């Protein structure tokens, strides 16, 4: 299965991983409300053990660790060495969170060891999602819980909709991706998510919409915040790929259009945009 995920592993140990490390503080601020909602759905208790899949730079793992306390443990796993390195650097010495570079879909995990399987936007990238969840389920105790947050459709999420809409007519359109191909929106169809979890052996599956306002970019003034939002869009996400091979004049036109799109959004020291996700919960059968 690790071979199947080779493209994602290469990307997150290259450009994507490096960019996320560079913008880690802002990206974690963007995702904080979603991660907190998923943690509330997981309801971690003191002393429990949690597997945090696709933990990135560790913000979700550290938040979970605060809930389970010294008697519990959180194992954060991610395929990205740069992000795990950042997580280890940010982790306090006394945290019950450990971090490991691993592909959770195939890594050797202790069987029946965890009370909770958790993820903040980390489970949409497997080539074989059913196989990945079946493998991870074996690491859960009988009756163990699943809670994760994943994006809904790209059209509902301003961090994609605004910049990509702004460059229409400036950059030639590309073929739309396969909606089920590994990527941030591959779990946008809640029916598909339910089918994957059912086929992987989970029960009590519940999928609820969660919407939040996201602080995108930051700055001491309104103009600085908008400039920062444009920079962030150019560096992280689909806009960076759409403009990768474009000449300077096209990039300049795109920048102006994207800036105008962000300028229409509210906010003073950050640009507030709309985000739309699913909060998914499930259970490992008790026997």
Steps between C-alpha positions, in 0.01 A plus 500: 500500500796732559586460130144601411541820700838579344386821329363644823811395693726669243291818499475535879873437539568761233325820401172456689669404826751785478228756428287378789795533736567852373137607555428269794377761749254656256375166368442366851308819585285443191418144600465548876120518515464185291752307707330608823160385370644160414663471843165577666342227287775257605447593868842379620508414870785506749727201457388405149731417209450676167638436152512832310523427127659757271593708803700757301694736724332355808241760603219244522720248681600756763138605550401135544792448740367780720172311524637152577759627747816341631330163545401486134694504176465645151692354207511747212596347167561672168676411176684834496842512663506885492165519680589238760825687559299817560261314733789372711650848517171652618414230754557584869733259679230374735232431237362143476510538119749307288561557130597248235566520127272228366230421247206407723346293220780243518719574803541238768269616778434327833182295466208606716706769672305823444174632636461760224594527133511874424589723209486868411495504120745211474300205363402619150828410332509119494501322164299217658286665766307187596818300541657782700208524743482122536870499590462786748191342656714208618693746719178596681372327809168315464238774537761766420391828346572683175474876459638702212434817306526514120415766243168512318503614136752744354213728393397542865849595617619854437870414532456325163185658356614864525850479345407240238189695403705819474740358240231377261565669169861572597643150523382227259271257684631156585302178502316456829658235724335166563281577803608173662873538428715555811489864596341749739148462357487126437270458803264776391226245424366383835351191339847393388640558849226282651565225245875503571454476877233230470718292267792543743290347779384802700152548643295788649616731221382861527591784265403856587572828319719754675551854374742758635646836413872464424766769559695492173818706504592749768645850532512810714271685258215406267721538191778293657252226587371489141856493362582212733187309395608533136851378583360204691268407210794518259714273719256240641214332319378456143580855386873435545475199268282682244755780469817291528600528133336831414701805384544805720232708327237230555606461862472878549148508353402202713639668811293812442184295442555286808568809709170652387318181596649500850437875539126428478515288814464642854778529756756749623822323598407185311274423204202297621386232255246218517600138559280191474583156640354172622543381858503121477465257789484121507578207726701179484258217582531379857552142386 
